[in-house]
Amino acid sequence: MKQTNIILRNAILITALIAGLFFLSKLFGLQENPYLRFLNLLFVVYGIRQAVKTNIEVNKETNYITNLGLGLQTSALAVIFSVIGVVTYIEFINPEFLLVMENSFLIGGNLSVPEIFITLLIEGMASTFVGSFVVMMFYKNHDKVIATAQTSTI
């Protein structure tokens, strides 16, 4: 499987999970609870893990730098999709949601839509780096484990 397909598929998965959480929290009236946004990091880590795992299992790619790059690209694309989704939601569906974002302790202040866009992008890219490095801590010795398993069966 091409790495671009892995990246795109898992970026869409992350975006769908984040959007699903957003709409569920809206459905239950919890959209103003900023703590639920921390769940987004779990979705990012899950999507990165799925991308790296797929690359290892399908493409047999165990290089640390290659898989780290794959994780970074996957989550960065998901962040871009998600931020565009939030801005689209604010601009065309529910402009009052801007007030919810402004009152959030994570953003705070009297911000415009472009400022919200930049803030969410920075926040999301931070989770991209954290998530990618956390996942790669799990997979960093994966190629050594495979090599050991192969030599012990010979």
Secondary structure, 3 states (H helix, E strand, C coil): CCHHHHHHHHHHHHHHHHHHHHHHHHHCCCCCCHHHHHHHHHHHHHHHHHHHHHHHHHHCCCCHHHHHHHHHHHHHHHHHHHHHHHHHHHHHHCCCHHHHHHCCCCCCCCCCHHHHHHHHHHHHHHHHHHHHHHHHHHHCCHHHHHHHHHHHHC
